[in-house]
Amino acid sequence: MGDKEIKKNRLFDRIAPIYGLFYYYQKRHYNAVLDEVQNELDFSTYKSIIDVGCGTGALCSVFNQRGFEVTGIDPAQKMLNIAMNKQENKEVEFIYASALERLPFEDNSFDVSVASYVVHGLKGYERKIIYAEMSRITKQLVIIYDYNETRSVLTNIIEWLEGGDYFNFIRKAKSEIKESFRDIHVIDVGLRAAWYVCVPETH
């Protein structure tokens, strides 16, 4: 794990309690999004899901309560601690890991993998690493849940302060993701957000 990633993970460890305050808001939001996409994406044929960069576990909880076998990974231990301390998440497996390194799973271990608002903060070469690793461990679908091309001034300011690669990501998200997967279908799930639903290259 590089120095920059270690520093970023320490930052997320420090702000984990703030993220924890929004846990139930995030759950309501994720439930609404899943209801919205159900006509375009039928999850009923899938069983196992991994949330890559799960944070405090809100999305993991939503999938678990909908009957899926759920695993969540994150490189910030204090985020995971909040997730694991939720009684409703007792059936979710949380693992300290980073998808920028080889994950501790065999090929095709999960039906679906999801990364929610993770990749826009990564550099271009890091996004390629995470796409390849998600593709490796996933049988059916890789879902990149992140910004679309519609920008807001507030988001621009926040992402500039964060120092990630947001501006490059939204400029070439579709073309970049297409390079890493066999197929891609984009579902807009809000004014400024999209699900990039991808078929892994290995299938």
Number of C-alpha atoms within 10 A of each C-alpha: 9 7 8 9 14 13 11 14 19 16 12 19 19 14 13 20 14 10 16 18 11 12 19 12 11 18 18 13 15 18 16 12 15 16 11 15 15 11 9 8 12 10 14 10 7 15 13 19 23 28 23 24 24 26 29 29 29 24 24 30 26 21 22 20 15 12 11 19 19 25 23 26 24 22 25 24 21 21 26 23 17 17 26 19 12 13 8 13 19 13 14 21 15 23 17 16 18 19 20 21 12 15 17 11 12 10 15 17 15 24 18 25 25 25 21 18 15 17 24 22 18 19 14 14 9 15 22 18 16 22 23 19 19 30 26 21 24 27 22 17 23 27 22 24 22 21 25 23 16 10 14 10 8 9 13 13 10 12 16 13 9 12 10 16 17 21 16 14 24 17 12 13 19 16 11 15 20 16 13 20 19 14 15 21 13 15 17 18 18 13 12 14 17 18 24 25 20 24 22 24 15 15 13
